Amino acid sequence: MVIFWRLVLAHLLSDFTLQFDFVNRLKRRNFWGMLIHCLTHLVMSAWLTWRYLGDTWFSAGLFAVTGWEALLMMFVLHFAVDEFRIYMMNSWYRDNTVSFLMDQFVHLYVLFLISPVAISGPGLLMGEKWAAIASMFVVVTHFTTVLIYFLEKDLFGKPFPGFDEKYFLIFERVVIWAFFFASGDWWLPFAAAWVLQLFYVRRKRIMDLSGLNVWVSVIVGVGAGIWTRVICYGGL
């Protein structure tokens, strides 16, 4: 699963961290914007899997597909999936949480299909620790920001969060997640206290945060933290 998790990290970085606002707007307007977005995926994926690109990743009938050919397939499929999503948004429905999550599921499923799957021992389903942990970092930061935006837009009609709200919640989630790296049990009361202060901030209206925003941030921070702790220590 080493290659799969490296591709997942490349996908998360390209679809969230490196997909700046102007790229997101441009890809919805014309071919060139979509090309820039998909080439970012291709470059990041090639960079993170460079040492494996000459290897055979999977077989299709009588044909052995190398890493280079697999990434080319990924590029074409990513372009097609994103173009189809934009076409559907312009023709049938507005962009929403369901379409966002379905889009992510399809992309990850494609990565799974083109990746060599080798589970030769316990724990290897996680792949390399650094790639899995880095993936969780992007999930805690930029992925969750976009997820909360879609949820709040669908439920409350809220726009994308401003700079202060966006990075305040990113900071809060990263701190909650980081507590799970500590060894032993002493960190538990400190993590609980940090979660409580986040609810205090909302209650006192120090920053205008919805309950949904706070709860999703806590759930993602704790969930990613638990998984990261399993990756680091082999258990809770």
Backbone as CSV, one residue per row, in Angstrom:
resi,resn,N_x,N_y,N_z,CA_x,CA_y,CA_z,C_x,C_y,C_z
1,MET,0.807,-1.209,0.000,0.000,0.000,0.000,0.849,1.273,0.000
2,VAL,2.150,1.134,-0.160,3.037,2.301,-0.127,2.678,3.281,-1.229
3,ILE,2.527,2.776,-2.452,2.228,3.647,-3.580,0.850,4.278,-3.420
4,PHE,-0.125,3.514,-2.959,-1.474,4.044,-2.780,-1.469,5.244,-1.850
5,TRP,-0.818,5.136,-0.695,-0.836,6.245,0.258,-0.037,7.437,-0.246
6,ARG,0.995,7.195,-1.030,1.704,8.323,-1.637,0.809,9.029,-2.656
7,LEU,0.019,8.262,-3.394,-0.917,8.867,-4.347,-2.030,9.610,-3.616
8,VAL,-2.484,9.063,-2.500,-3.507,9.750,-1.695,-2.967,11.088,-1.217
9,LEU,-1.738,11.105,-0.723,-1.135,12.359,-0.279,-1.021,13.347,-1.428
10,ALA,-0.585,12.878,-2.591,-0.484,13.756,-3.754,-1.848,14.320,-4.130
11,HIS,-2.879,13.480,-4.051,-4.238,13.924,-4.365,-4.700,14.996,-3.380
12,LEU,-4.517,14.753,-2.092,-4.965,15.710,-1.079,-4.237,17.048,-1.219
13,LEU,-2.937,16.979,-1.435,-2.174,18.221,-1.611,-2.645,18.988,-2.843
14,SER,-2.873,18.265,-3.942,-3.237,18.914,-5.200,-4.678,19.414,-5.205
15,ASP,-5.578,18.660,-4.575,-6.993,19.016,-4.610,-7.364,20.053,-3.556
16,PHE,-6.530,20.216,-2.527,-6.879,21.129,-1.443,-5.778,22.144,-1.166
17,THR,-4.633,21.687,-0.692,-3.579,22.622,-0.310,-3.104,23.460,-1.488
18,LEU,-2.921,22.846,-2.648,-2.369,23.548,-3.813,-3.436,24.015,-4.802
19,GLN,-4.694,23.744,-4.519,-5.746,24.247,-5.412,-6.194,25.617,-4.893
20,PHE,-5.456,26.633,-5.305,-5.734,27.985,-4.858,-7.054,28.476,-5.464
21,ASP,-7.576,29.537,-4.896,-8.886,30.036,-5.326,-8.924,30.342,-6.820
22,PHE,-7.849,30.947,-7.339,-7.876,31.321,-8.753,-7.858,30.075,-9.648
23,VAL,-7.195,29.003,-9.200,-7.198,27.749,-9.971,-8.585,27.122,-9.940
24,ASN,-9.222,27.145,-8.770,-10.570,26.589,-8.643,-11.561,27.329,-9.534
25,ARG,-11.457,28.647,-9.588,-12.351,29.429,-10.451,-12.040,29.184,-11.921
26,LEU,-10.742,29.112,-12.241,-10.342,28.964,-13.635,-10.756,27.617,-14.202
27,LYS,-10.657,26.550,-13.400,-10.990,25.212,-13.907,-12.482,25.082,-14.196
28,ARG,-13.295,25.920,-13.553,-14.735,25.897,-13.803,-15.123,26.688,-15.050
29,ARG,-14.162,27.446,-15.580,-14.462,28.313,-16.712,-14.023,27.737,-18.061
30,ASN,-12.849,27.118,-18.099,-12.361,26.678,-19.405,-11.425,25.470,-19.292
31,PHE,-11.058,24.980,-20.451,-10.198,23.801,-20.584,-8.845,24.005,-19.917
32,TRP,-8.271,25.202,-20.071,-6.922,25.439,-19.591,-6.855,25.424,-18.067
33,GLY,-7.895,25.929,-17.434,-7.924,25.867,-15.974,-7.963,24.435,-15.475
34,MET,-8.770,23.603,-16.129,-8.842,22.192,-15.745,-7.516,21.492,-16.021
35,LEU,-6.866,21.849,-17.118,-5.584,21.248,-17.464,-4.532,21.571,-16.404
36,ILE,-4.505,22.824,-15.949,-3.557,23.222,-14.902,-3.805,22.405,-13.633
37,HIS,-5.072,22.282,-13.265,-5.429,21.538,-12.052,-5.001,20.075,-12.155
38,CYS,-5.288,19.429,-13.266,-4.972,18.005,-13.421,-3.471,17.771,-13.590
39,LEU,-2.770,18.722,-14.226,-1.318,18.601,-14.331,-0.654,18.721,-12.962
40,THR,-1.241,19.523,-12.075,-0.725,19.605,-10.709,-0.787,18.242,-10.038
41,HIS,-1.912,17.539,-10.227,-2.045,16.181,-9.704,-0.979,15.266,-10.291
42,LEU,-0.796,15.344,-11.583,0.157,14.460,-12.251,1.574,14.708,-11.752
43,VAL,1.970,15.963,-11.656,3.325,16.301,-11.218,3.556,15.864,-9.776
44,MET,2.592,16.143,-8.882,2.739,15.757,-7.485,2.795,14.234,-7.344
45,SER,1.960,13.535,-8.098,1.944,12.072,-8.027,3.246,11.479,-8.537
46,ALA,3.758,12.028,-9.639,5.032,11.540,-10.183,6.178,11.823,-9.225
47,TRP,6.157,12.982,-8.584,7.213,13.345,-7.645,7.241,12.394,-6.447
48,LEU,6.070,12.084,-5.901,6.005,11.252,-4.699,6.195,9.758,-4.982
49,THR,6.009,9.344,-6.235,6.168,7.914,-6.568,7.309,7.686,-7.555
50,TRP,8.226,8.642,-7.671,9.259,8.632,-8.709,10.034,7.315,-8.756
51,ARG,10.425,6.812,-7.596,11.279,5.610,-7.564,10.537,4.355,-8.013
52,TYR,9.205,4.416,-8.093,8.404,3.239,-8.449,7.819,3.320,-9.865
53,LEU,8.070,4.393,-10.588,7.377,4.608,-11.860,7.768,3.601,-12.937
54,GLY,8.945,3.045,-12.860,9.361,2.041,-13.847,8.873,0.641,-13.530
55,ASP,8.298,0.452,-12.347,7.804,-0.864,-11.942,6.416,-1.128,-12.521
56,THR,6.061,-2.411,-12.580,4.697,-2.784,-12.982,3.767,-2.598,-11.790
57,TRP,2.697,-1.832,-11.988,1.753,-1.555,-10.898,0.582,-2.540,-10.908
58,PHE,0.117,-2.882,-12.107,-0.961,-3.870,-12.198,-0.988,-4.421,-13.619
59,SER,-1.742,-5.487,-13.807,-1.856,-6.112,-15.124,-3.279,-5.967,-15.628
60,ALA,-3.399,-5.667,-16.919,-4.701,-5.577,-17.572,-4.702,-6.586,-18.716
61,GLY,-5.226,-7.775,-18.437,-5.173,-8.832,-19.436,-3.740,-9.272,-19.644
62,LEU,-3.268,-9.179,-20.876,-1.900,-9.569,-21.197,-0.911,-8.428,-21.019
63,PHE,-1.401,-7.240,-20.664,-0.554,-6.055,-20.605,-0.151,-5.732,-19.168
64,ALA,1.135,-5.498,-18.973,1.651,-5.063,-17.677,1.722,-3.530,-17.693
65,VAL,1.052,-2.902,-16.762,0.957,-1.442,-16.728,1.973,-0.897,-15.737
66,THR,2.888,-0.076,-16.221,3.915,0.514,-15.361,3.356,1.742,-14.638
67,GLY,4.168,2.267,-13.732,3.756,3.450,-12.996,3.476,4.640,-13.900
68,TRP,4.326,4.849,-14.910,4.109,5.969,-15.839,2.763,5.838,-16.548
69,GLU,2.467,4.647,-17.008,1.194,4.435,-17.716,0.007,4.556,-16.764
70,ALA,0.174,4.094,-15.524,-0.895,4.212,-14.529,-1.193,5.676,-14.219
71,LEU,-0.145,6.487,-14.101,-0.352,7.916,-13.828,-1.000,8.624,-15.002
72,LEU,-0.677,8.197,-16.214,-1.342,8.774,-17.384,-2.833,8.443,-17.360
73,MET,-3.173,7.202,-16.993,-4.579,6.824,-16.847,-5.250,7.655,-15.766
74,MET,-4.549,7.852,-14.651,-5.089,8.675,-13.568,-5.366,10.096,-14.044
75,PHE,-4.430,10.655,-14.807,-4.583,12.014,-15.328,-5.833,12.130,-16.200
76,VAL,-6.002,11.194,-17.115,-7.152,11.230,-18.027,-8.459,11.072,-17.257
77,LEU,-8.496,10.125,-16.327,-9.708,9.888,-15.554,-10.021,11.055,-14.635
78,HIS,-9.005,11.650,-14.043,-9.235,12.808,-13.174,-9.823,13.961,-13.978
79,PHE,-9.271,14.198,-15.160,-9.780,15.253,-16.029,-11.245,14.980,-16.385
80,ALA,-11.542,13.744,-16.754,-12.903,13.388,-17.162,-13.890,13.517,-16.007
81,VAL,-13.510,13.045,-14.822,-14.406,13.107,-13.662,-14.704,14.547,-13.279
82,ASP,-13.675,15.389,-13.244,-13.888,16.786,-12.860,-14.688,17.549,-13.913
83,GLU,-14.440,17.266,-15.182,-15.210,17.917,-16.247,-16.680,17.490,-16.169
84,PHE,-16.919,16.223,-15.896,-18.296,15.727,-15.775,-18.994,16.385,-14.598
85,ARG,-18.286,16.543,-13.483,-18.883,17.188,-12.313,-19.277,18.630,-12.625
86,ILE,-18.404,19.345,-13.307,-18.712,20.738,-13.649,-19.885,20.810,-14.627
87,TYR,-19.904,19.896,-15.596,-21.031,19.853,-16.535,-22.343,19.599,-15.796
88,MET,-22.326,18.658,-14.855,-23.531,18.356,-14.094,-23.957,19.536,-13.229
89,MET,-22.985,20.243,-12.650,-23.318,21.411,-11.840,-23.953,22.506,-12.685
90,ASN,-23.464,22.665,-13.886,-24.008,23.713,-14.767,-25.335,23.324,-15.385
91,SER,-25.627,22.014,-15.432,-26.818,21.554,-16.143,-27.915,21.014,-15.237
92,TRP,-27.540,20.379,-14.096,-28.537,19.642,-13.330,-28.666,20.088,-11.882
93,TYR,-27.596,20.392,-11.211,-27.687,20.702,-9.786,-26.572,21.660,-9.396
94,ARG,-26.756,22.328,-8.256,-25.692,23.178,-7.737,-24.723,22.326,-6.924
95,ASP,-23.498,22.789,-6.843,-22.484,22.044,-6.101,-22.890,21.939,-4.636
96,ASN,-22.751,20.752,-4.066,-23.182,20.551,-2.689,-22.300,19.510,-1.998
97,THR,-22.634,19.215,-0.749,-21.829,18.289,0.057,-21.788,16.899,-0.562
98,VAL,-22.927,16.426,-1.041,-22.987,15.079,-1.612,-22.105,14.978,-2.851
99,SER,-22.199,15.963,-3.744,-21.382,15.914,-4.961,-19.896,16.029,-4.620
100,PHE,-19.565,16.832,-3.610,-18.170,16.968,-3.170,-17.631,15.634,-2.654
101,LEU,-18.389,14.969,-1.789,-17.932,13.698,-1.214,-17.896,12.593,-2.270
102,MET,-18.858,12.574,-3.179,-18.847,11.582,-4.252,-17.642,11.781,-5.157
103,ASP,-17.334,13.038,-5.447,-16.163,13.348,-6.275,-14.895,12.825,-5.618
104,GLN,-14.752,13.049,-4.313,-13.567,12.567,-3.598,-13.515,11.040,-3.574
105,PHE,-14.658,10.407,-3.373,-14.697,8.944,-3.356,-14.249,8.367,-4.698
106,VAL,-14.730,8.929,-5.796,-14.364,8.426,-7.122,-12.861,8.579,-7.358
107,HIS,-12.317,9.731,-7.005,-10.880,9.943,-7.199,-10.056,8.943,-6.393
108,LEU,-10.428,8.734,-5.142,-9.683,7.790,-4.302,-9.845,6.354,-4.804
109,TYR,-11.012,6.038,-5.321,-11.243,4.694,-5.864,-10.362,4.455,-7.087
110,VAL,-10.216,5.472,-7.934,-9.329,5.353,-9.092,-7.893,5.110,-8.632
111,LEU,-7.457,5.836,-7.602,-6.097,5.634,-7.083,-5.907,4.217,-6.562
112,PHE,-6.944,3.692,-5.908,-6.866,2.318,-5.413,-6.760,1.325,-6.559
113,LEU,-7.511,1.559,-7.637,-7.514,0.632,-8.768,-6.177,0.592,-9.488
114,ILE,-5.493,1.722,-9.584,-4.239,1.750,-10.346,-3.028,1.423,-9.478
115,SER,-3.223,1.316,-8.158,-2.092,1.076,-7.259,-1.849,-0.416,-7.069
116,PRO,-0.583,-0.821,-6.955,-0.293,-2.214,-6.590,-0.646,-2.428,-5.129
117,VAL,-1.429,-3.442,-4.832,-1.865,-3.702,-3.468,-1.108,-4.911,-2.949
118,ALA,-0.222,-4.679,-1.997,0.561,-5.770,-1.415,0.519,-5.624,0.094
119,ILE,-0.154,-6.551,0.763,-0.241,-6.531,2.228,0.486,-7.773,2.730
120,SER,1.744,-7.600,3.083,2.565,-8.759,3.448,2.750,-8.924,4.948
121,GLY,2.192,-8.020,5.720,2.362,-8.130,7.160,1.416,-7.217,7.889
122,PRO,1.272,-7.375,9.205,0.358,-6.548,9.974,0.768,-5.085,9.951
123,GLY,-0.212,-4.216,9.806,0.057,-2.786,9.832,0.404,-2.186,8.491
124,LEU,0.702,-3.017,7.491,1.130,-2.475,6.207,-0.021,-1.889,5.403
125,LEU,-1.260,-2.128,5.857,-2.390,-1.484,5.193,-2.263,0.027,5.272
126,MET,-1.573,0.523,6.296,-1.377,1.954,6.478,-0.286,2.503,5.565
127,GLY,0.529,1.643,4.987,1.630,2.131,4.173,2.728,2.719,5.037
128,GLU,3.465,3.676,4.499,4.531,4.336,5.248,3.934,5.322,6.248
129,LYS,4.539,5.400,7.411,4.005,6.277,8.450,3.973,7.732,8.004
130,TRP,5.049,8.198,7.379,5.128,9.620,7.046,4.047,10.016,6.049
131,ALA,3.748,9.133,5.079,2.729,9.458,4.079,1.339,9.463,4.698
132,ALA,1.069,8.494,5.570,-0.237,8.437,6.222,-0.433,9.625,7.150
133,ILE,0.607,9.998,7.899,0.507,11.137,8.817,0.364,12.445,8.041
134,ALA,1.127,12.597,6.965,1.011,13.804,6.144,-0.378,13.910,5.522
135,SER,-0.951,12.775,5.123,-2.310,12.772,4.582,-3.313,13.242,5.630
136,MET,-3.135,12.763,6.867,-4.015,13.195,7.955,-3.884,14.689,8.229
137,PHE,-2.677,15.229,8.074,-2.480,16.667,8.274,-3.308,17.470,7.280
138,VAL,-3.307,17.052,6.014,-4.090,17.768,5.004,-5.582,17.596,5.275
139,VAL,-5.988,16.404,5.719,-7.395,16.183,6.065,-7.814,17.120,7.191
140,VAL,-6.990,17.219,8.232,-7.315,18.059,9.385,-7.359,19.536,9.006
141,THR,-6.512,19.958,8.089,-6.422,21.381,7.743,-7.364,21.749,6.601
142,HIS,-6.937,21.550,5.359,-7.665,22.092,4.215,-8.885,21.275,3.800
143,PHE,-8.804,19.929,3.872,-9.961,19.121,3.493,-11.158,19.447,4.371
144,THR,-10.949,19.505,5.683,-12.061,19.765,6.599,-12.610,21.170,6.426
145,THR,-11.749,22.126,6.094,-12.233,23.484,5.813,-13.240,23.469,4.671
146,VAL,-12.934,22.749,3.603,-13.842,22.672,2.454,-15.101,21.895,2.817
147,LEU,-14.950,20.796,3.559,-16.117,20.013,3.981,-17.074,20.866,4.809
148,ILE,-16.547,21.615,5.780,-17.393,22.471,6.614,-18.065,23.536,5.766
149,TYR,-17.339,24.091,4.796,-17.936,25.086,3.905,-19.158,24.525,3.190
150,PHE,-19.033,23.318,2.621,-20.165,22.723,1.911,-21.328,22.442,2.858
151,LEU,-21.043,21.928,4.039,-22.111,21.636,4.999,-22.835,22.913,5.409
152,GLU,-22.079,23.958,5.727,-22.702,25.215,6.154,-23.419,25.902,5.006
153,LYS,-22.895,25.766,3.802,-23.568,26.357,2.641,-24.902,25.674,2.392
154,ASP,-24.913,24.341,2.462,-26.144,23.597,2.212,-27.183,23.831,3.305
155,LEU,-26.745,23.895,4.562,-27.675,23.989,5.681,-28.056,25.425,6.034
156,PHE,-27.105,26.348,5.931,-27.338,27.717,6.406,-27.143,28.778,5.340
157,GLY,-26.680,28.383,4.155,-26.448,29.363,3.097,-25.245,30.252,3.345
158,LYS,-24.289,29.787,4.157,-23.132,30.602,4.498,-22.097,30.588,3.373
159,PRO,-21.369,31.703,3.182,-20.292,31.738,2.187,-19.038,31.062,2.719
160,PHE,-18.016,30.996,1.891,-16.739,30.422,2.320,-16.197,31.255,3.473
161,PRO,-15.638,30.608,4.515,-15.190,31.364,5.701,-14.108,32.374,5.369
162,GLY,-14.130,33.489,6.110,-13.093,34.496,5.953,-11.764,34.021,6.513
163,PHE,-10.750,34.848,6.351,-9.386,34.477,6.733,-9.299,34.098,8.209
164,ASP,-9.851,34.947,9.091,-9.738,34.713,10.540,-10.405,33.407,10.946
165,GLU,-11.652,33.218,10.505,-12.377,32.002,10.875,-11.702,30.760,10.311
166,LYS,-11.285,30.823,9.059,-10.667,29.672,8.404,-9.426,29.213,9.155
167,TYR,-8.505,30.140,9.414,-7.232,29.730,10.002,-7.316,29.535,11.513
168,PHE,-8.278,30.169,12.176,-8.493,29.892,13.590,-8.921,28.435,13.776
169,LEU,-9.871,27.968,12.959,-10.334,26.580,13.090,-9.271,25.591,12.637
170,ILE,-8.491,25.940,11.616,-7.389,25.067,11.207,-6.406,24.896,12.368
171,PHE,-6.068,26.004,13.021,-5.159,25.949,14.171,-5.735,25.086,15.284
172,GLU,-7.023,25.266,15.584,-7.662,24.490,16.644,-7.632,22.996,16.328
173,ARG,-7.943,22.638,15.101,-7.948,21.214,14.718,-6.555,20.610,14.771
174,VAL,-5.557,21.376,14.315,-4.178,20.868,14.333,-3.716,20.620,15.763
175,VAL,-4.068,21.520,16.693,-3.657,21.336,18.082,-4.328,20.094,18.678
176,ILE,-5.641,19.928,18.441,-6.337,18.735,18.932,-5.680,17.483,18.376
177,TRP,-5.422,17.482,17.089,-4.789,16.331,16.426,-3.400,16.072,17.001
178,ALA,-2.637,17.155,17.250,-1.245,17.002,17.699,-1.156,16.376,19.083
179,PHE,-2.172,16.574,19.939,-2.138,15.968,21.269,-1.993,14.442,21.190
180,PHE,-2.512,13.849,20.124,-2.500,12.386,20.018,-1.119,11.830,19.689
181,PHE,-0.162,12.692,19.393,1.203,12.235,19.152,1.945,11.949,20.448
182,ALA,1.453,12.516,21.557,2.164,12.379,22.833,2.066,10.944,23.345
183,SER,3.140,10.474,23.940,3.141,9.124,24.509,2.503,9.127,25.895
184,GLY,2.136,7.954,26.365,1.525,7.854,27.678,0.079,8.345,27.680
185,ASP,-0.419,8.668,28.880,-1.814,9.109,29.021,-1.947,10.526,29.556
186,TRP,-0.833,11.172,29.906,-0.907,12.483,30.547,-1.527,13.554,29.660
187,TRP,-1.484,13.334,28.350,-1.980,14.348,27.416,-3.504,14.412,27.368
188,LEU,-4.191,13.365,27.843,-5.653,13.307,27.716,-6.375,14.490,28.355
189,PRO,-6.073,14.862,29.625,-6.778,16.010,30.197,-6.497,17.315,29.475
190,PHE,-5.287,17.461,28.942,-4.955,18.677,28.207,-5.730,18.745,26.891
191,ALA,-5.863,17.596,26.218,-6.649,17.547,24.974,-8.113,17.863,25.252
192,ALA,-8.648,17.295,26.343,-10.038,17.564,26.715,-10.233,19.047,27.029
193,ALA,-9.277,19.641,27.745,-9.369,21.069,28.083,-9.329,21.933,26.827
194,TRP,-8.522,21.515,25.852,-8.438,22.293,24.606,-9.756,22.223,23.835
195,VAL,-10.376,21.058,23.827,-11.681,20.927,23.168,-12.716,21.803,23.866
196,LEU,-12.701,21.822,25.193,-13.666,22.627,25.949,-13.480,24.120,25.688
197,GLN,-12.229,24.565,25.547,-12.023,25.985,25.282,-12.551,26.386,23.912
198,LEU,-12.566,25.444,22.969,-13.123,25.742,21.656,-14.631,25.996,21.763
199,PHE,-15.316,25.171,22.565,-16.740,25.396,22.796,-16.973,26.694,23.580
200,TYR,-16.029,27.042,24.464,-16.138,28.296,25.220,-16.037,29.486,24.278
201,VAL,-15.117,29.417,23.322,-14.961,30.494,22.340,-16.269,30.723,21.592
202,ARG,-16.920,29.655,21.194,-18.194,29.796,20.495,-19.276,30.345,21.414
203,ARG,-19.348,29.854,22.646,-20.389,30.278,23.589,-20.283,31.766,23.906
204,LYS,-19.055,32.259,24.052,-18.838,33.664,24.386,-18.841,34.570,23.155
205,ARG,-19.048,33.975,21.974,-19.077,34.737,20.725,-17.785,35.511,20.489
206,ILE,-16.678,34.970,21.014,-15.383,35.581,20.736,-15.134,35.564,19.228
207,MET,-15.617,34.500,18.604,-15.622,34.411,17.140,-16.941,33.769,16.740
208,ASP,-17.544,34.267,15.669,-18.863,33.792,15.258,-18.727,32.441,14.557
209,LEU,-18.853,31.374,15.345,-18.725,30.018,14.826,-20.030,29.280,15.021
210,SER,-20.434,28.518,14.023,-21.635,27.699,14.167,-21.310,26.453,14.985
211,GLY,-22.348,25.884,15.618,-22.144,24.641,16.348,-21.668,23.535,15.434
212,LEU,-22.174,23.515,14.200,-21.746,22.515,13.224,-20.254,22.618,12.968
213,ASN,-19.775,23.834,12.794,-18.360,24.069,12.534,-17.507,23.510,13.664
214,VAL,-17.890,23.814,14.903,-17.119,23.371,16.059,-17.159,21.850,16.194
215,TRP,-18.354,21.265,16.056,-18.483,19.816,16.226,-17.715,19.048,15.151
216,VAL,-17.810,19.491,13.905,-17.066,18.807,12.833,-15.567,18.935,13.069
217,SER,-15.123,20.114,13.496,-13.701,20.313,13.774,-13.219,19.368,14.873
218,VAL,-14.007,19.235,15.936,-13.616,18.352,17.041,-13.620,16.893,16.593
219,ILE,-14.672,16.489,15.896,-14.774,15.088,15.457,-13.630,14.719,14.515
220,VAL,-13.334,15.613,13.552,-12.237,15.323,12.617,-10.900,15.323,13.349
221,GLY,-10.675,16.308,14.232,-9.415,16.376,14.961,-9.183,15.139,15.808
222,VAL,-10.237,14.708,16.524,-10.113,13.516,17.367,-9.998,12.248,16.521
223,GLY,-10.835,12.136,15.487,-10.793,10.948,14.631,-9.454,10.783,13.939
224,ALA,-8.941,11.884,13.369,-7.624,11.824,12.722,-6.540,11.551,13.752
225,GLY,-6.725,12.097,14.967,-5.743,11.865,16.023,-5.676,10.405,16.443
226,ILE,-6.836,9.781,16.575,-6.868,8.356,16.950,-6.170,7.515,15.900
227,TRP,-6.486,7.781,14.633,-5.861,7.001,13.566,-4.352,7.237,13.519
228,THR,-3.941,8.510,13.704,-2.525,8.821,13.706,-1.806,8.135,14.867
229,ARG,-2.460,8.067,16.016,-1.865,7.392,17.173,-1.687,5.898,16.898
230,VAL,-2.668,5.293,16.224,-2.528,3.888,15.849,-1.360,3.703,14.895
231,ILE,-1.193,4.637,13.949,-0.088,4.559,12.999,1.246,4.661,13.727
232,CYS,1.331,5.604,14.678,2.606,5.857,15.368,2.961,4.786,16.383
233,TYR,1.956,4.337,17.166,2.236,3.475,18.298,1.660,2.064,18.158
234,GLY,0.917,1.827,17.076,0.340,0.505,16.886,-0.920,0.257,17.701
235,GLY,-1.426,1.285,18.370,-2.636,1.165,19.166,-2.854,2.409,19.980
236,LEU,-3.944,2.451,20.767,-4.247,3.619,21.576,-3.497,3.592,22.904
